[in-house]
Amino acid sequence: MNQIVLTIDEQHILVPEGVTVAAALSLSGQDICRYSVTQQPRAAFCGMGICQECRVTVNGQRRLACQTLCQPGMCIERGNNG
């Protein structure tokens, strides 16, 4: 299986081609997608885009991590997407 390089919070990570951003976050060793307004960590919950707990910023735009496929060179930021 081919591997691609992307950036998560300014750290480069190698992931299998074809995985979602949620999977890449999990593979990074920290599956937190965002922090709530009360600074509680949130991770992918439903895995199909209904709950929207997995909001992240991808290349400057808000996306659902469970619905976004990784692309080479992609820049992912967890940040405060509460």
Secondary structure, 3 states (H helix, E strand, C coil): CCEEEEEECCEEEEEECCCEHHHHHHHCCCCEEEECCCCCEEECCCCCCCCCCCEEEECCEEEEHHHCECCCCCEEECCCCC
